[in-house]
Amino acid sequence: MEKDAALGAWELPHELRMLRDSVRRFMQEEVRPAEDGLPHDATRLPAETLKRLQAKARPLGLWQIESPAEWGGAGLGLLGQAVVAEESSQCKMGAYIPAGHAFGWDPPNVIFRGTEDQIRRYAVPVMESGDKSFVAISEPGGGSDPGRAIETRAERRGDRYILNGTKTWISGVGDSDWGVLFARTGPGKGRDGITAFVVEKGFKGFSYKPIPVIRSYSPYEISLVDCEVPVENRLGEEGGGFKLAETWLVHARVPYAAAVIGVAQAALALAIDWARNREVFRSKLADKQAIQWMIADSEIELRAARLLVYQAAWHGDLGRDIKMETSIAKVYATEAAGRVVDRCMQIFGGLGVAQEMPLERWYRELRIKRIGEGPSEVHRMVVSRELLNSQTRS
């Protein structure tokens, strides 16, 4: 039965159902076959294969999904981004590298709030090439409250800023030429003293190293030692960096949560097929009540997670404040997806933890998702604070 039929009176708009079906076909016909034969923990497709897939994705409108249409992106709203994220994450490389990079990496959204010169110098080239760029906010002193934990300093000296400090847990640095980095230009520890900069890896005083973690793709630590950044690389006004990024940080949780649903949905499909065909103790696994309940619980949780993500995206597209809604969706989706993949591994038994299956790789990736984009505990704090400080609730 189609997933939409289960939504009752509410369903995706026609154009988004068409988009979903287009992404689904692309994944089935192009991306998944291209992944066949890759090592279990591969983090990229062969260059020629990727180039071929990207050439096919562009005319379908599956290119730079989040970036503004006026600069060559698809310009999708949050609900459209959620649909694409869920479908494109249903591949071996999963939620971290959706569609194997075939749709290109969107540049950090805050770059489009910079000057036209900054957009043309930095955003446009990576949009055309599909290459990656990074965002550097988190620091060793704390990533859960980045606005107040940032200690990296930026001091203006003539036509340059001199940056000193350390950024950690930064994704994509090794594959990028530049990124948006946040540093403190004002006094104290408040959010008002933070400024955003476009920083190139080749700038004097910039260095980085990978941080090995449990998934196949490592984040990085960035070291800034008297790193020289031209004044024209400042994004927005001095001290306005956090306000520049605040909406983007909230909205980013929507495709993040949708992508983990896609991984778990792919795992459940594998488990259902296995249960239908695997025979143990003289009957199919699918005949065992224990297995039936694991499958049922998984489907229930995924449907609930999907609707929470859709609701947050819908409200965001209407221009509403969705801080609490995205926190709820992010917590529930990441935790539910982890439970689903865990059940699917159990259904497969020993094969579930073998590297001939993608499940154990997805399991490792989903464990990180409960920490990335804000740990579950912080989002629970956001939700409780909103409720306790609210006078009325609709």
N, C-alpha and C positions, 0 to 999 in steps of 0.2 A: 504494500500500500504506500502511496506517495506520502512523504512527510507532511506536505501541505494539508492533506485531507484530515490530519489529526488536529489541525489548528481550529477546527470548528468554524465559527462565524468570521474569524480573522485569518487573513492569509497575505502573503507577500503581494505587492503590486505586480501587475502583469509584466512590466519591463524588468523588474528584478527577478522574477521567475525565469524569464528568458535569459538574463545574465547568468543566473545560477546554472541553467542547463548548458549554456555555452561553456562555462568554466568546467563543468562536470565532464563534458565531452572532450575538452582539451586535455584534462587530466587523464582520462581513460585511454584516449587515442594517441597522445603525444608524450606526456611527461612520464607516466608509469612505465611504458615500454623503454623509454630512454634510461630509466634507472636500473633496468635489468642488467645484471652482471657487475654492477658497481660494488665496491667493498661495503661491508655492513655499516660502517661508520663514515661513509663518504659525505663530504660537506659541499661538494660541487659537481656539476656535470662536466664532461670533457668540453673544452672550449668550442670545438666545431659543432658539437651537439647543442650546446647552449645557444650559439649563434643562430642555428637553424630554428630552434624553438622560439626564440625571440622574434625572428622574422615572421613566424606564423602568428604569434600573439598580437603583434602591433595592429594589423588590419582588422582584427576582431575586437579592437577596443580594449584589449586586456594588457594595457601598458601604463605603468606609473599610476596605479589605481587611485591613490589618494591625492596626487598632485593636481593643481588647478588646470582646468582645460585651456585657459588662455596661454599657458606655458607648455602645452603639449601633453598634459596628463589626462587621465580619464575623468578627474574631478568628481569622483563618486562621493555621495553623502555617507554618513555613518552606517546607515542600514545597508547600503550597497557594499561598503567595505566589509561589513560583517558577513554578508553572503559570499563574497569572494574569498575571504579569509578561511571560512569553514570548508569550502570546497577545495581550495588550493592547498590546504594542509594535509589532505588525504593522500599522502605519498610517503615514500620511504624516509625522505629527509624531514618530513613532519612539520611541526608548527614553527620551528626556527627558520627554516629555509623553504617557505611555501612555494610550490610549483618549481622547486629546484632553481629558483632565480629567473625563471622564464619570463616573468612579467616585469622584470627590472626591479631595482630597489628604489623606492621613493626617497628623495632627499629629505632631511629633517624639515618638517612642515614650517618651522619658524623662519627658515631662510626666505620664505615668500612674504614675510613681513619686513624684510630688509629693503634696501634700495634696489632700483632697477639694475644698477651696475653690479651689485652683489649677486642678484639672481642670475644675470647673464654670465658672470664669471664663474660661478660655482654650481648653481642648480641646473642650468640648462645643459652643460656638458655631461653631467652624470645622468640626466634624464635621457639624453640621446644615446649614451653608451650602455645604460642599465647598470652601471657600477654602483658600489656602495659608498655611503658616507656614515659618519658616526655622530652620536650625541654624548657629551661627557658632562655628567652632573654629579654622580655619586663619588664620595671620597672615603678614605679609610675611617674617618671620624664619625661616619654615619651616612647611610643612604636612604633611610626610611623617612627622614625629615630633611630633604636636600636643601630647602630654602634656608634653614638655620644652621645646617651642619657644614656648609661650604666654607672652607678656610683658604683655598687657593686665592692668592692675591694678584691683582692687576694694578700696577702703578703707571700712570701716564708720565712719559718723559718726551716732551716735544711731539713729534709726529708718530710716536710709537707707544705701545703699552708693554710693560715688562711683567711677565707672568711667572709666578713661582708657586709650586704646590704639586699635589698628587691627585690623580683621578683613578678610581678603581672600579672593576666590574663593568667595563665599557665594551660593548659588543661592536664587532666589525672593524676595529682599528686596523688590523693587519691587512684587510682587503680594501682599505679606503685611502684616498689622497688627502682628504680634508674632513673636518667635522665642525660642529657647533659646540663650543665649550663655555661653561659658565664659571665666572670668577668674581670675587668680591672686590669692588672698587670703593665702597663706602665703609664707614666705621661700624663697629658693633657686629651683631650676629643676626640682624633682621633680614627679611627678604628684600627690603627696599634698596639695599646696597649691592645687589648682584647685577652684573652686566654680562651680556652674551657676546661672544666673539666667534668669527670664522677663523679656524686655526688649521694651517696646512701641516702635514707631517714633516715636510722639509724645512720648516722654520727652525732657525737656530735655537737650541735649548730644548727641543722637543724630542723625547725618546719614549719607547713603549716596550712592553714585554707581555707574553701570554700568561694567563693564570689557569693552569690545568684544573678542570672540574669534572663532574661525573658524566656530562654529556659529551658528544663528539666534537663540539665546537667550543673553543675556549674564549672567554672574555679577556680583556687586557687591562694592564695597569699603565697609566700615562704619567710620566715624570716631566715636570716643567721646571727648568733651571735657567732663570734669566731668559726665558723664551720671549723673543721679540715679535710682536704682532702689530702690523700697521694700524693706525687710527681708522683708516677707511674699512677695516675688517670688523669694526664694532657693529653689532646688530642693534639697531634702535638707539635709544638714549642711554647715557650712562646711568646705572642704577635701575634701569627698567627691564632687566633681563628676565626676572622671574615672572613678572606680569606678562611679558612677551610669550612665555612658554606655558603659562598656567593652563590655558584652555587646551593646548595640545597635549599636555600631560594627562588630563582627564579623558579626553577623547581617544587617546591611544589605547586605553583599556578595552575599548569595544572590539576592534579586530584582534587584539591579544586574546580576549576571552573566547571569541568566535573560533579562533584557530585551534584552541585546545579541544573544543567540541568536535571539530573535524577529525582530529587524530583519534579521539575516543570512538567516534562513529565508525571510522575505518576499522578499528580494532574489534568493535562489536560485530561488524559484518563478517570479519574473518572467523570470529568465535561461533557465530550462528551457523556458518557453512560447515565448520568443523563438527559442531554438535549434530548436525543433520546426517553426517556421513560416518562419523566415528562410532564403531561398535565396541562396547565393553560389557562384560557380564551378560552376554546373549541379547543385548538390545542396544539401540542407539543411545548416545549420550543425551540427545534431545528428549528422550523418554524419561529421563531422571528428573525428579522434582527439584532437586538441589540445583541442577543446571538451568532448568526452566526459570527458577526464581532469580538466579544471577542475571539471566538475560532480561527478564522483566524489570528488575530493579535498575539495570543499566539503561534501558530504553526510557523508563520513567524519569531518571535523573537527567538524561540528555535532552529530553523534551522540555523539562523545566528550565534547564540552563539556557537552552536556545531562546525560549520566550523571554527570559530575563535580559538576555543580550539584545534581542530585538526591541524590547521595550525601552531600554536605555538609549539605543541608537535612534529610535523613532523620536523620543523626546529631544535628543540632541539635535536632530535635523530640524525640529521645530524651534530651535534656538533657546531651549530651556536649560536651566542649570541642572546638570546631570551628575554632579559630584557623588551624591549618595547612590544613585542608580548604577553608575559604573563600578563603584566599590562593591555593591551587592553582586552584580553580575560577575565581576572578576573573581571574587571569593568563591562563589558557588560553582562557577564553570571550571575553575582550575582544580578545586577539590573533588568535584564530581567526576571530572575526566580522569583524574588519578585513580579513583575507585573503580571506574569502568575498566580501564586498562588492566588494573590489578586482577579483577574478576576474569577478564579474558585470558590472562596468563594462566590463571588457575584452571580454567576450562581446558586449555591446551595441555596442562600438566607439564612434564619435562620439556616438551617441545616449545612451550611458551617462553622459556628462558634461554633457548638456544638461539644462536646468532643467524641461523637460517630463516628465522622469523623476525619481523621488525618490532615485535612487541617489547622486547627488553630495551631496545633503543628508545622507543616512545616512552616507556616507563621512566627512564632516566631523564628524558627531556621534560616530562610533565612534573617531575619532582621539583625541577628548577622553576617552573611556571608559578608555583605557589609563593615564590620569593620575588621574582622579577616583576617590574611595574608596581612595586609595593607589596610587602608580605601580607599574608592574610590577616595577621593580628592588627596591623596598622589600618587596614580597610575596615575591620570590625570596629576599631576605635572611631573611624570617620563616621560610620553608620550610627553608632551609639551616641556620639556627640551631636549629630544632626537631630536625632530623635529627642534627646534630653534637653536640647536648647530650643526646640521648636515649640511654639505655642499651640499650633493646630496642625493636624494632619488630615489630608483629604482621603 
